[in-house]
């Protein structure tokens, strides 16, 4: 069953958001076991996002909705991190959300 473009973009941004979230959480914790878990979750979300990226449009071209995608990813990640901070998570640096999002989006040739 083919998915429409809007649904693919929603799934793509969701997986990118999850990947960015796990990068930031991995940097925030000191426990090696938890860091490995966050790294595994990052890799899983990143690989799924790659597959969605290939379905959106050819990977040699940029996505026209790139700025909108970046804003959506940053908003999702910031909201989730604020929720986790309110639950008692420590050492979370909200200032690196934008740079982490840009890094992943550029790796996937979105921006």
N, C-alpha and C positions, 0 to 999 in steps of 0.2 A: 504494500500500500504506500503510495507516494504521499509525502507530507508537503503542505504548502510552504512557501518561503517564510511567511510570518511565524509559523510554528517552528520551523527549523532555526530561525534566528532566536526565538524564545528559548529553545533547548540549548542552543549554542551559548547564549549569554548566561544561562543558568549554570552550565558546566564550567564556564570561565570564572564565574563568580565563586563557585565552590573551590576551584583551583587556587584563586587568589586568597581566599579565606584560609585555606590550609597552609599556604606559604607563610602567611602572617602568624598563624597559630603555631606553626613549627618554630618560628623564630622566637616566640614568646615563652616557650616552655624549656625547662632545663633537663627534664627526665628523658633519657635516651629512648626508652621504650615508646613513650608517647610521641616523640619526634619521628621515629620510624613509622608509626601509624599515620601521622599527618603527611609524611612524605609519600607513603603508599596511596593515600587518598588523593593527594595532589596529582600523582602520576595517572591514576585511574581517571580522574575528571579531565585531565589534559588530553589523554588519548581519546576519550569520547568526544571532546570538543573538536579535536582534529578531524574526526570522521564527519561531524556536522559541518565543519568549515568546508570540507571538500564537496558537500552536497549543496551548499548555498550558492556558490559560483566558483569558477576555476580559480585555483589557488595562486595562479600567477598574476591575478588582478586583485586590486584592493576592493573592499566592500564599500559601496556608497553610503551605507548607514553607519559607518565606523564611529563617528562622533557620538551618535545616539547610543550605540552599543557600549562605548566607553563610559558614558554617563550612567547607563543602567547598571553596569557591572559595579561601578564605584558606589552607587546608591545601595545596591543589594548588600555589598560587602560591609559598608559602613553601618548599615542597619543591623546586620547580623553580629558584627563585632560589638556594637553598643549593647545589644541584648546579652551577649556573653559577658561583657564587663559588668552589667547589672546583676548577673548571676554569680559574680565573684571571680571571674578569670583575671589573672594578673599579668603585668608586663606586656600588654597589647599596645602596639604603637600604631595609632590611626594615621599618622603622617606618611606612612609608606604605602598606603592603599593605592594612591594614584600611580606611583612609580612601578609597583608590582603589576597593576592592571595594564599599564602601557607596555611593560616588558613582555607579558604573555600575549597581548594582542599583536605586538610587532612580530613575535615568534611565529604566530599563525598568519602573518601577512594580512591583518585586518587594517592596521594603521601604518 
